[in-house]
């Protein structure tokens, strides 16, 4: 069950809801069971925002960290023995990881699946990173954290958020007013002699990660893993920004961790360097390279990219429809992608609503869960009929009956085909191939032949008249 809370008042006290479940083993090094604790809080002391957790259970007391999934591994040991004649059991180091979802992220199955995988992936990356600290020859790493074996437990928080959230943090912590992909914020205080190593927080923007994943040709999960590794190394004292040597060392450690974990993709530093090199060379790919790049991109990788607008108004003829009055497969995919991201497609056209519904039925986009239906908003007949929420009519403009009468009499006298659009009906005075084509080619309702002008005018209110000139 997904719980969602709004931002609380400042006086709100922190509360926690936690539960413990059994998880499967995820590597030979973690042979015993891993307990997963899910915590939910009304306020985060670091961020000042609320988040949503992945489940709920019994109520506990106050807690320091923000909401998320906690994975504890009690099997990773390191490794300081006490000076004693008798052998004592080696210490077991608990790895406590909070996986947090920022409230404004959409409820999408893929992001929830990634959060579940991270609660297994992050402890694995932490173990390998800790192993790499022992006896390492890195010259530029800050050694404030040198031996994790001196602690009883290690705590780390991972927050998945959107661009707006990370932009505010980036402005507050680094005075850079733009979104970024990952931020690391250390909580470790070397002078504080406690048995808990509080590494800090890694904040990852899912929106930026999704764009980078598409550009680099791998999945969103791959990119978030890469960003997590980069952020973890920052918390362990690596900093690629201080010198070229530091960049080389951190890039090398990123590569080692990703390869050891058998995770796809280059390290973040390597990817950024490659992108800069390509930009400086001003290299333009040919059309075949573009097609190859498109094939590498994973469909649906941007589902969490929150759009900056809620509605798209689309015409039919010349926009959604091609020269054959059909919706192409490319347009269909674009409409589905936009709809999957929460964008509402509103049709604004000169066609009648039944015609639009009939066209969308051919590509399986009509009906309650489609783009258009009898209950969806829309603008039809050149704005003369407008429907709002639940398909309720909010505007109608009818033609003057006297004007309609004169047009109908002219049609009969001159044998000029005429069609009267009356909401969802089309009326005419005689059969004609051009009138029929409006139905067979352009999907308008099949015209009903009226026996006289008087019958046509009495049948319904007319919003639009269409005549055919030879």
C-alpha positions in Angstrom: 0.0 0.0 0.0 1.4 3.4 -0.9 0.9 6.1 1.6 1.0 9.8 0.7 1.1 12.8 3.0 1.1 16.5 2.4 3.7 18.9 3.9 2.9 19.2 7.6 2.8 22.3 9.8 6.0 23.3 11.5 4.7 22.3 15.0 4.0 18.7 13.8 5.9 16.1 15.8 7.7 13.3 14.0 5.9 9.9 14.1 6.9 6.6 12.6 5.1 3.6 11.3 7.3 0.6 10.8 7.1 -3.1 10.1 9.6 -5.9 9.6 9.4 -8.4 6.8 11.7 -11.2 5.7 13.7 -10.7 2.4 15.5 -13.3 0.3 19.3 -13.7 0.2 20.9 -11.5 -2.4 24.6 -12.6 -2.5 26.8 -15.3 -1.0 28.4 -12.7 1.3 25.0 -12.1 2.9 24.0 -15.6 3.9 21.6 -14.8 6.7 18.2 -13.3 6.3 17.9 -9.5 5.7 15.2 -7.7 7.5 13.5 -4.8 5.7 12.0 -2.1 7.9 9.6 0.4 6.2 9.3 3.7 8.0 7.0 6.6 7.4 7.4 10.1 8.9 5.3 13.2 8.7 8.4 15.5 8.6 12.0 15.2 7.5 14.5 17.1 9.7 16.9 17.5 6.8 14.6 18.4 4.0 11.5 19.8 5.7 9.2 17.9 3.4 7.1 14.7 3.7 7.5 11.6 1.7 5.5 8.5 1.0 6.5 5.0 2.1 5.8 1.6 0.5 3.8 -0.1 3.2 2.4 0.4 6.7 2.2 -1.6 9.9 2.4 -1.0 13.7 3.2 2.3 15.3 6.6 3.0 16.9 8.2 6.0 18.6 10.2 8.9 17.2 13.0 8.4 14.6 15.7 10.5 13.1 15.5 9.6 9.4 13.0 10.3 6.7 10.5 7.9 5.2 11.5 4.9 3.2 12.5 1.3 3.0 15.2 0.1 5.4 17.4 -2.9 4.6 19.5 -4.2 7.4 22.3 -6.7 6.7 23.7 -8.3 9.8 26.1 -10.6 8.0 28.6 -8.1 6.6 31.5 -8.3 9.2 34.4 -6.1 9.6 36.9 -7.0 11.3 38.6 -5.5 14.1 39.7 -8.1 16.7 40.3 -7.2 20.3 43.7 -8.0 21.7 43.1 -11.2 23.6 44.6 -14.6 24.0 41.3 -16.2 23.1 39.7 -15.8 19.7 36.5 -13.8 19.9 33.8 -13.7 17.3 34.2 -11.1 14.6 31.9 -8.1 14.7 28.9 -8.0 12.5 28.3 -4.7 10.8 24.7 -3.7 10.2 24.0 -1.8 7.0 20.9 0.3 7.4 19.6 1.8 4.2 16.6 4.1 3.8 15.1 4.2 0.3 12.8 7.3 0.2 10.3 8.5 -2.4 9.6 12.3 -2.6 5.9 13.0 -2.4 5.5 14.6 -5.9 6.8 11.6 -7.8 4.0 9.9 -9.8 2.7 6.5 -8.6 4.3 4.5 -11.3 5.0 0.7 -11.1 8.5 1.1 -12.5 9.7 3.6 -9.9 8.3 1.4 -7.1 10.1 -1.6 -8.6 13.3 0.3 -8.8 12.9 1.3 -5.1 12.5 -2.4 -4.2 15.6 -3.3 -6.1 17.6 -0.5 -4.5 17.1 -1.9 -1.0 19.1 -4.9 -2.2 21.5 -3.2 -4.5 22.6 -0.4 -2.2 24.0 -2.7 0.6 25.9 -4.7 -2.0 27.5 -1.5 -3.3 28.3 -0.4 0.2 30.0 -3.6 1.0 32.2 -3.5 -2.1 33.0 0.1 -1.5 34.0 -0.5 2.1 36.2 -3.4 1.0 37.9 -1.1 -1.4 38.9 1.3 1.3 41.2 -1.2 3.0 44.8 -0.7 1.9 43.8 1.5 -1.0 46.5 3.6 -2.7 44.3 6.6 -3.4 46.1 9.8 -2.8 43.3 12.3 -3.1 40.5 10.6 -1.0 39.5 12.2 2.3 40.4 9.6 4.9 37.9 10.8 7.5 36.3 7.4 7.0 39.1 4.8 7.0 38.0 1.7 8.9 34.3 0.9 9.0 35.1 -2.1 11.2 35.2 0.3 14.1 31.5 0.8 14.0 28.5 -1.3 14.9 26.3 -0.1 12.1 26.3 2.2 9.0 23.3 4.3 8.0 22.6 5.7 4.6 19.5 7.4 3.1 18.7 7.4 -0.6 16.0 9.8 -1.8 14.4 9.6 -5.2 12.8 13.0 -6.2 11.9 15.2 -9.1 13.8 18.1 -10.7 12.1 20.8 -8.8 13.0 19.2 -5.4 16.6 18.7 -6.3 16.9 22.2 -7.8 15.8 23.7 -4.4 18.4 21.5 -2.6 21.1 22.4 -5.1 20.4 26.1 -4.6 20.4 25.8 -0.8 23.5 23.6 -0.4 25.6 24.7 -3.4 24.1 28.0 -4.4 23.5 26.7 -7.9 19.9 27.4 -9.0 19.3 24.5 -11.4 18.4 20.8 -11.3 21.1 18.2 -11.2 21.3 14.4 -11.3 22.7 13.5 -7.9 23.6 15.3 -4.6 25.5 13.8 -1.7 25.2 15.3 1.8 27.5 13.8 4.5 26.3 13.4 8.1 29.6 11.9 9.3 31.3 13.9 12.2 34.7 12.3 12.8 35.1 13.9 16.2 31.8 12.4 17.4 32.8 9.0 18.9 29.7 6.9 18.5 29.3 3.3 17.3 27.1 4.4 14.3 28.6 5.6 11.1 26.0 8.0 9.7 27.2 8.3 6.1 24.5 10.8 5.1 22.0 11.3 2.2 22.1 10.6 -1.5 19.4 12.5 -3.5 18.7 11.5 -7.1 16.4 13.2 -9.5 14.4 10.6 -11.4 13.5 13.1 -14.1 17.2 14.0 -14.8 18.1 10.3 -14.5 15.5 9.4 -17.1 16.7 11.9 -19.6 20.3 10.8 -19.1 19.3 7.1 -19.4 17.7 7.8 -22.8 20.7 9.8 -24.0 23.1 7.0 -22.9 21.1 4.1 -24.2 20.4 2.2 -21.1 17.5 1.8 -18.6 16.4 4.1 -15.8 17.5 1.5 -13.3 21.0 1.4 -14.8 21.3 5.2 -14.6 20.0 5.4 -11.0 22.5 2.7 -10.0 25.3 4.7 -11.6 24.2 7.9 -9.8 23.9 6.0 -6.5 27.5 4.7 -6.9 28.8 8.2 -7.6 27.0 9.6 -4.6 28.2 6.9 -2.3 31.9 7.5 -3.3 31.5 11.2 -2.5 30.3 10.2 1.0 33.4 8.0 1.3 35.7 10.9 0.6 36.2 10.9 -3.1 35.8 14.3 -4.9 36.5 14.5 -8.6 36.2 18.3 -8.5 39.4 19.1 -6.5 42.0 18.1 -9.1 42.5 16.1 -12.3 44.2 13.3 -10.2 41.1 13.1 -8.0 38.9 12.8 -11.0 41.0 10.0 -12.4 40.9 8.1 -9.0 37.2 8.5 -8.5 36.5 7.5 -12.2 38.6 4.4 -11.7 36.7 3.5 -8.5 33.3 4.0 -10.2 34.4 1.6 -12.9 35.6 -1.0 -10.4 32.4 -1.0 -8.5 30.1 -1.1 -11.5 32.1 -4.0 -13.1 32.3 -5.9 -9.8 28.5 -5.6 -9.3 27.9 -6.5 -13.0 25.8 -3.4 -13.5 25.5 -1.9 -17.0 26.7 1.5 -18.1 29.8 3.7 -17.6 30.6 5.6 -14.5 29.1 9.1 -14.2 32.5 10.8 -14.6 33.3 8.8 -17.7 29.9 9.4 -19.3 30.2 13.2 -18.6 33.8 13.3 -20.1 32.6 11.4 -23.2 29.7 13.8 -23.7 32.0 16.8 -23.4 34.4 15.3 -25.9 31.7 14.7 -28.4 30.4 18.2 -27.9 33.8 19.8 -28.4 34.4 17.8 -31.6 31.0 19.0 -32.8 30.5 15.6 -34.3 27.2 15.2 -36.2 25.9 11.7 -36.6 24.5 10.6 -39.9 20.9 9.3 -40.3 21.9 5.7 -39.9 23.7 6.5 -36.6 20.5 8.3 -35.5 18.4 5.3 -36.1 20.9 3.1 -34.2 20.8 5.5 -31.3 17.0 5.4 -31.3 17.0 1.6 -31.3 19.2 1.6 -28.2 16.9 3.8 -26.2 14.6 2.0 -23.9 10.9 2.5 -24.5 9.1 4.0 -21.5 12.3 5.3 -19.8 10.8 8.7 -19.4 7.6 7.7 -17.7 8.5 9.6 -14.5 9.4 12.8 -16.3 6.8 15.2 -14.9 5.6 17.4 -17.8 5.4 21.2 -17.4 1.9 21.3 -18.8 -1.3 19.4 -18.3 -3.1 19.7 -21.6 -2.4 19.4 -25.3 -5.0 20.7 -27.7 -4.8 18.9 -31.1 -6.5 19.5 -34.4 -7.4 16.5 -36.5 -7.1 17.3 -40.3 -3.5 18.1 -41.2 -2.3 17.5 -37.6 -3.2 14.2 -36.2 -4.5 12.8 -39.5 -2.3 12.2 -42.5 -3.3 12.8 -46.2 -5.4 9.6 -46.1 -7.4 10.8 -43.0 -5.7 8.2 -40.9 -3.6 8.4 -37.7 -0.1 7.1 -38.3 1.6 4.6 -35.9 4.1 7.3 -35.0 1.3 9.6 -33.9 -0.4 6.9 -32.0 2.8 6.1 -30.0 3.2 9.8 -29.3 -0.3 10.2 -28.0 0.1 7.1 -25.8 3.4 8.4 -24.4 1.9 11.8 -23.6 -1.1 10.2 -22.0 1.0 7.8 -19.9 2.8 10.8 -18.5 -0.4 12.4 -17.3 -1.0 14.8 -20.1 -4.6 15.2 -21.1 -5.2 15.3 -24.9 -8.1 17.5 -25.9 -9.4 17.5 -29.5 -10.2 20.8 -31.1 -11.5 20.3 -34.6 -14.0 21.1 -37.3 -15.2 17.6 -37.3 -18.2 16.3 -35.4 -17.6 14.4 -32.2 -18.8 11.0 -33.6 -16.3 11.3 -36.4 -13.5 11.8 -34.0 -14.5 8.9 -31.9 -14.8 6.7 -35.0 -11.3 7.6 -36.1 -9.8 6.9 -32.7 -11.5 3.6 -32.5 -9.5 2.4 -35.5 -6.3 2.8 -33.4 -7.8 1.6 -30.1 -7.6 5.0 -28.5 -11.3 5.6 -28.0 -13.4 4.9 -25.0 -13.2 5.5 -21.3 -9.4 4.8 -21.0 -8.6 6.3 -24.4 -8.0 9.8 -25.8 -11.6 10.6 -26.7 -15.1 9.4 -25.8 -18.6 10.7 -25.2 -17.4 11.8 -21.7 -14.2 13.6 -22.6 -13.8 17.4 -23.1 -13.4 18.7 -26.7 -14.0 21.4 -29.2 -16.0 20.4 -32.3 -17.5 21.9 -35.5 -15.1 24.8 -35.5 -15.8 25.7 -31.9 -19.6 25.7 -32.3 -19.9 22.8 -29.9 -17.7 22.7 -26.8 -17.7 20.0 -24.1 -16.1 20.1 -20.7 -15.5 17.6 -18.0 -17.5 14.4 -18.2 -18.5 15.4 -21.7 -21.0 18.0 -20.5 -21.9 20.7 -23.1 -20.5 24.1 -22.0 -21.1 26.1 -25.3 -23.3 25.8 -28.4 -23.8 28.2 -31.3 -26.6 27.5 -33.7 -27.1 29.0 -37.1 -30.1 31.4 -37.8 -33.0 29.2 -39.2 -33.6 31.8 -41.9 -30.0 31.5 -43.1 -30.3 27.7 -43.1 -33.6 27.9 -45.1 -32.1 30.1 -47.8 -29.0 27.8 -48.1 -31.2 24.7 -48.4 -33.5 26.2 -51.1 -30.3 27.2 -53.0 -29.1 23.6 -52.7 -32.3 22.2 -54.2 -32.6 24.8 -57.0 -28.9 24.6 -58.1 -28.3 20.9 -57.3 -25.4 21.9 -55.1 -24.8 19.1 -52.5 -25.3 20.4 -48.9 -24.8 18.9 -45.5 -26.2 20.3 -42.3 -24.2 19.4 -39.1 -26.6 19.0 -36.2 -24.5 17.9 -33.2 -23.9 14.2 -33.8 -26.0 14.0 -37.0 -25.5 15.0 -40.7 -28.6 15.9 -42.8 -28.9 16.4 -46.5 -31.6 16.9 -49.2 -30.5 14.4 -51.8 -28.0 11.6 -52.5 -24.6 12.6 -54.0 -21.2 10.9 -54.2 -19.5 13.9 -52.6 -21.9 13.7 -49.6 -21.2 10.0 -49.3 -17.4 10.6 -49.3 -17.7 12.7 -46.2 -18.7 9.5 -44.4 -16.6 6.9 -46.2 -13.4 8.9 -46.3 -13.6 11.5 -43.6 -15.6 9.4 -41.0 -18.3 12.0 -40.5 -21.7 10.5 -39.6 -23.6 9.1 -42.6 -25.9 11.7 -44.0 -29.6 11.3 -43.6 -31.7 12.4 -46.6 -34.6 14.6 -45.6 -37.7 14.7 -47.8 -38.0 18.5 -47.8 -36.4 21.7 -46.6 -39.1 22.0 -43.9 -38.3 18.5 -42.6 -34.6 19.2 -42.5 -35.1 22.5 -40.5 -37.5 20.8 -38.1 -35.3 17.8 -37.4 -32.6 19.5 -35.3 -30.8 22.7 -34.5 -28.1 23.3 -37.1 -24.6 24.4 -36.0 -22.8 24.3 -39.4 -23.6 24.0 -43.1 -21.2 22.6 -45.7 -21.7 22.9 -49.4 -19.8 21.4 -52.4 -19.0 23.6 -55.4 -18.1 22.0 -58.8 
